Amino acid sequence: MSARESILVGCLGSVAWVRVDGPANQENAGQIREFLRGRFESGWSKFVIDLQDCIGIDSTFIGMLYRLAVDVMEKNESGTVDVIHPGDRNERSIRKLGLDSMIRIDRDGENWSEEKSLVEEYLKHPLCDGSHTKEEWSELVLDAHEALIEANEENRSRFCDVVEYLKKDMEEHSREG
């Protein structure tokens, strides 16, 4: 990750906050998932992903957020996964995949303006760059894309080749190992 690209995380009460400066993609989705899953498993029920300085979002990242949103809603009806300040392009990507019913989009961050100013002081430490094995990376990308297909059947035609390739690659790698 370059100096221009960073992932900053913080918590405020029961809200886990992630700010992505740079791309939100398969390269950093694993690190962010670990942070968010850790908070979720510790009882957090509200998650805010601030994309104000995000230059692009990919399907792996969106699928990871969707999987979290499903788990949060199943565990706590008042739980939320909100994306704030997505920008037009990132918002279109989420909506195009049909996920805006589970991942709430707050274009201007109005629902979280007070919390955003409070949490800024806690977003000082970048999320450490976790090293993931090829298998862990493949599992993340596969899970994210399977989640996208589960979320919206129209996504099957978009991602069936990715899912098929990853399953085949993981199967071959498990036979070699």
For each residue, the residues with C-beta under 8 A, 3 or more apart:
1: 5 6 7 22 28 126 129
2: 5 22
3: 6
4: 21 22
5: 1 2 21 22 23
6: 1 3 21 22 126 127
7: 1 18 19 20 21 28 31 32 126 127
8: 18 19 21 123 124 125 126 127
9: 16 17 18 19 32 35 123 125 127
10: 17 119 122 123 124 125
11: 15 16 17 39 44 119 122
12: 15 17 115 118 119 122
13:
14: 43 44 45 46
15: 11 12 44 46 47 48 115 119
16: 9 11 35 36 39 40 44 46 47 48
17: 9 10 11 12 47 48 50 115 119 122 123
18: 7 8 9 32 35 36 47 48 49 50 127
19: 7 8 9 50 52 53 123
20: 7 23 24 28 32 49 50 51 53 54
21: 4 5 6 7 8 53 54
22: 1 2 4 5 6 53 54 55
23: 5 20 27 28 54 55 56 57 58
24: 20 28 29 32 49 51 54 56 57 58 61 90
25: 28 29 56 57 58 60 61
26: 29 58 60 61 137 140 141 144
27: 23
28: 1 7 20 23 24 25 31 32 61
29: 24 25 26 32 33 60 61 64 140 144
30: 33 34 130 132 136 137 140
31: 7 28 34 35 127 128 129 130
32: 7 9 18 20 24 28 29 35 36 61 64 127
33: 29 30 36 37 64 68 140
34: 30 31 37 38 130
35: 9 16 18 31 32 38 39 127
36: 16 18 32 33 39 40 47 68
37: 33 34 40 41 68
38: 34 35 41 42
39: 11 16 35 36 42 44 47
40: 16 36 37 43 44 45 47 68 71 72 75
41: 37 38
42: 38 39
43: 14 40
44: 11 14 15 16 39 40 47
45: 14 40 72 75 76 78 79 80
46: 14 15 16 79 80 82
47: 15 16 17 18 36 39 40 44 68 72 79 80 81 82
48: 15 16 17 18 82 83 84 112 115
49: 18 20 24 65 81 82 83 84
50: 17 18 19 20 84 85 109 116
51: 20 24 54 57 83 84 85 86 87 90
52: 19 84 85 87 109
53: 19 20 21 22
54: 20 21 22 23 24 51 57 86 87 90
55: 22 23
56: 23 24 25 89 90
57: 23 24 25 51 54 61 62 86 90 93 94
58: 23 24 25 26 61 62
59: 62 63 93 97 144 145 148 158 159 162
60: 25 26 29 63 64 140 141 144 145
61: 24 25 26 28 29 32 57 58 64 65 144
62: 57 58 59 65 66 93 94 97 99 103 144 148
63: 59 60 66 67 143 144 145 146 147 148
64: 29 32 33 60 61 67 68 140 143 144 147
65: 49 61 62 68 69 81 83 99 103
66: 62 63 69 70 99 102 103 144 147 148 151
67: 63 64 70 71 143 144 147
68: 33 36 37 40 47 64 65 71 72 81
69: 65 66 72 73 80 81 99 102 103
70: 66 67 73 74 102 147 151
71: 40 67 68 74 75
72: 40 45 47 68 69 75 76 79 80 81
73: 69 70 76 77 79 102
74: 70 71
75: 40 45 71 72 79
76: 45 72 73 79
77: 73
78: 45
79: 45 46 47 72 73 75 76
80: 45 46 47 69 72 104
81: 47 49 65 68 69 72 102 103 104
82: 46 47 48 49 103 104 105 106 111 112
83: 48 49 51 65 86 90 91 94 103 104 105 106
84: 48 49 50 51 52 106 107 108 109 111 112 116
85: 50 51 52 106 107 108 109
86: 51 54 57 83 90 91 94 105 107
87: 51 52 54 90 91
88: 91 92
89: 56 92 93
90: 24 51 54 56 57 83 86 87 93 94
91: 83 86 87 88 94 95 105 107
92: 88 89 95 96
93: 57 59 62 89 90 96 97
94: 57 62 83 86 90 91 97 99 100 103 105
95: 91 92 98 99 100 105
96: 92 93
97: 59 62 93 94 148 151 152 155 158
98: 95 101 151 152 154 155
99: 62 65 66 69 94 95 102 103 148 151 152
100: 94 95 103 104 105
101: 98
102: 66 69 70 73 81 99 151
103: 62 65 66 69 81 82 83 94 99 100
104: 80 81 82 83 100
105: 82 83 86 91 94 95 100
106: 82 83 84 85 109 110 111 112
107: 84 85 86 91
108: 84 85
109: 50 52 84 85 106 112 113 116
110: 106 113
111: 82 84 106
112: 48 82 84 106 109 115 116
113: 109 110 116 117
114: 117 118
115: 12 15 17 48 112 118 119
116: 50 84 109 112 113 119 120
117: 113 114 120
118: 12 114 115 121
119: 10 11 12 15 17 115 116 122 123
120: 116 117 123
121: 118 124
122: 10 11 12 17 119
123: 8 9 10 17 19 119 120
124: 8 10 121
125: 8 9 10
126: 1 6 7 8
127: 6 7 8 9 18 31 32 35
128: 31
129: 1 31
130: 30 31 34
131:
132: 30 136 137 140
133: 136 137
134: 137 138 173
135: 138 139 170 173
136: 30 132 133 139 140
137: 26 30 132 133 134 140 141
138: 134 135 141 142 166 169 170 173
139: 135 136 142 143 170
140: 26 29 30 33 60 64 132 136 137 143 144
141: 26 60 137 138 144 145 162 166
142: 138 139 145 146 163 166 167 170
143: 63 64 67 139 140 146 147
144: 26 29 59 60 61 62 63 64 66 67 140 141 147 148
145: 59 60 63 141 142 148 149 159 162 163 166
146: 63 142 143 149 150 163
147: 63 64 66 67 70 143 144 150 151
148: 59 62 63 66 97 99 144 145 151 152 155 158 159
149: 145 146 152 153 155 156 159 160 163
150: 146 147
151: 66 70 97 98 99 102 147 148 155
152: 97 98 99 148 149 155
153: 149 156
154: 98 157 158
155: 97 98 148 149 151 152 158 159
156: 149 153 159 160
157: 154 160
158: 59 97 148 154 155
159: 59 145 148 149 155 156 162 163
160: 149 156 157 163 164
161: 164 165
162: 59 141 145 159 165 166
163: 142 145 146 149 159 160 166 167
164: 160 161 167 168
165: 161 162 168 169
166: 138 141 142 145 162 163 169 170
167: 142 163 164 170 171
168: 164 165 171 172
169: 138 165 166 172 173
170: 135 138 139 142 166 167 173 174
171: 167 168 174 175
172: 168 169 175 176
173: 134 135 138 169 170 176 177
174: 170 171 177
175: 171 172
176: 172 173
177: 173 174
